[in-house]
């Protein structure tokens, strides 16, 4: 049974949880796993939305908490403003467009790392950005065949044109100032526990 470390509430029916497996299956590549939190514990970030789960990232606890904390701080300081020509909720679509071989220059010019929160190779991508003083969290899928060869066993393959035509983000949510402060406080508490 998994051990939930923290839950970041988004709305009544959606939240992000950080967790690791039970102690027997807990992983730490630098020391023996214990019941206490350690900065090198391997954890999972998962979006729970409408009774579905979306894997956001797996990695070391310290890194995942620090990334979330820094993105929230930058958003509150308004240093990750979404370019004006990109619509709210269209950022992951732009990432998909930038990965095409014949991508338009405007997509290639975006510094996605400025907004990236967590990501899974060939899977869900999450970003934090601001627009007009409001903070947004956007989660969406990338087109996985941009980053790897198509295999005969890929029964879910669809051409990029079909993927992008039907593309919709998984989540686009305004993060209120109160939520940002609450999430930051949760991060600070975890940072104190693991350092």
C-alpha positions in Angstrom: 0.0 0.0 0.0 1.4 3.4 -1.0 2.4 6.1 1.6 1.1 9.5 0.6 3.6 12.2 1.5 1.5 15.2 0.5 -1.7 16.1 -1.4 -1.9 19.4 -3.3 -5.6 20.1 -3.7 -6.6 21.6 -7.1 -10.4 21.4 -6.9 -13.2 19.3 -5.4 -12.5 16.4 -7.8 -8.8 16.9 -8.6 -5.5 16.9 -6.7 -1.8 16.0 -7.1 -0.4 13.5 -4.7 3.2 12.7 -3.9 3.8 9.2 -2.6 6.1 6.3 -2.4 5.4 2.6 -2.1 5.1 0.9 1.3 8.3 0.6 3.2 9.0 -2.8 1.9 9.1 -1.5 -1.7 10.5 2.0 -1.0 13.6 2.9 -3.0 16.5 5.1 -2.2 19.6 4.7 -4.3 22.0 6.2 -1.7 21.0 4.7 1.6 18.8 2.0 3.1 15.1 3.0 3.0 13.6 3.9 6.4 10.2 5.0 7.6 11.4 8.6 7.7 11.4 10.8 4.7 14.8 11.1 3.0 15.8 13.6 0.3 16.8 10.7 -2.0 13.7 8.7 -1.6 12.2 7.8 -5.0 8.6 9.2 -5.1 5.8 9.5 -7.6 3.8 12.7 -8.5 0.3 11.7 -9.7 -2.6 13.8 -10.9 -6.0 12.5 -9.8 -8.8 14.0 -11.8 -12.4 12.8 -12.2 -11.5 9.4 -10.7 -8.6 8.9 -13.2 -4.9 9.0 -12.4 -2.2 10.6 -14.6 1.5 9.9 -13.9 3.3 13.3 -13.8 6.8 12.3 -12.7 8.9 9.8 -10.8 12.1 10.9 -9.1 13.9 12.0 -6.0 11.8 13.6 -3.3 14.0 16.6 -2.8 14.2 17.4 -6.5 10.5 17.1 -7.1 9.6 19.3 -4.1 12.2 21.9 -4.9 11.0 22.2 -8.5 7.4 22.7 -7.4 8.4 25.2 -4.8 10.6 27.2 -7.2 7.9 27.3 -9.9 5.3 28.5 -7.4 7.7 31.2 -6.2 8.5 32.3 -9.7 4.8 32.4 -10.6 4.0 34.5 -7.5 6.9 36.9 -8.5 5.4 36.9 -12.0 8.6 35.8 -13.7 7.1 33.1 -15.9 4.6 35.0 -18.0 3.1 33.1 -20.9 3.9 34.7 -24.3 1.0 36.9 -25.4 0.3 35.0 -28.6 -0.3 31.7 -26.7 -3.8 31.1 -25.4 -4.2 29.8 -21.8 -4.6 26.0 -22.1 -2.7 25.9 -25.4 0.9 25.6 -24.0 1.3 21.8 -24.4 -0.1 22.0 -27.9 2.8 24.5 -28.6 5.3 22.0 -27.1 3.9 19.4 -29.5 4.2 21.8 -32.4 7.8 22.7 -31.5 8.9 19.1 -31.7 7.9 18.7 -35.3 10.8 18.6 -37.8 9.2 21.5 -39.8 8.1 23.5 -36.7 7.5 27.2 -37.1 10.2 29.5 -35.7 7.8 31.0 -33.1 7.4 27.5 -31.5 11.2 26.8 -31.6 11.8 30.2 -29.8 9.8 29.3 -26.7 12.0 28.4 -23.7 9.8 25.6 -22.3 12.1 25.0 -19.4 11.0 28.3 -18.0 7.6 26.9 -17.4 8.1 23.1 -17.0 7.1 21.6 -13.7 7.2 17.8 -14.1 7.2 15.5 -17.1 7.2 11.9 -18.2 9.1 10.8 -21.3 6.5 10.3 -24.0 3.7 11.0 -21.5 2.1 13.8 -19.5 3.8 17.2 -19.2 3.0 19.8 -16.6 3.6 23.5 -16.7 3.1 26.5 -14.4 2.8 29.9 -16.0 1.2 33.3 -15.4 -1.0 35.5 -17.5 -2.2 39.0 -16.3 -1.1 38.2 -12.7 -3.0 34.9 -12.5 -1.2 31.6 -12.0 -2.1 28.5 -14.1 -1.3 24.9 -14.0 -1.5 23.1 -17.4 -1.2 19.3 -17.9 -1.3 17.6 -21.3 0.2 14.8 -23.3 3.0 15.1 -25.8 2.9 13.2 -29.1 5.2 10.3 -28.2 6.3 9.5 -31.7 8.2 12.8 -31.9 10.7 11.4 -29.5 10.9 7.8 -30.5 10.5 5.5 -33.6 7.2 4.0 -34.2 7.2 0.2 -33.7 5.0 -2.5 -35.2 3.8 -3.2 -31.6 2.5 0.4 -31.2 -1.2 -0.5 -31.6 -2.2 3.0 -30.3 -0.3 4.8 -33.1 -2.1 7.8 -34.7 -0.6 10.2 -37.2 0.4 13.6 -35.7 -2.1 15.5 -37.7 -4.9 13.4 -36.2 -3.4 13.7 -32.7 -3.1 17.5 -32.8 -6.5 18.0 -34.5 -8.2 16.2 -31.5 -5.8 17.5 -28.8 -7.2 18.7 -25.6 -5.2 19.4 -22.4 -5.9 17.1 -19.4 -6.1 20.0 -17.0 -6.0 23.8 -17.2 -6.5 25.3 -13.7 -6.1 28.7 -12.3 -4.1 28.4 -9.1 -5.4 31.1 -6.7 -3.0 33.1 -4.6 -4.3 31.2 -1.6 -3.6 27.8 -3.2 -0.1 29.0 -4.2 0.6 30.0 -0.7 -0.8 26.8 0.7 1.2 24.6 -1.7 4.3 26.6 -1.0 3.8 26.1 2.7 3.4 22.3 2.1 6.7 22.4 0.2 8.5 24.3 2.9 7.3 21.8 5.5 8.5 18.9 3.4 11.8 20.6 2.7 12.4 21.0 6.5 11.5 17.3 7.1 13.9 15.9 4.5 17.0 18.2 4.8 
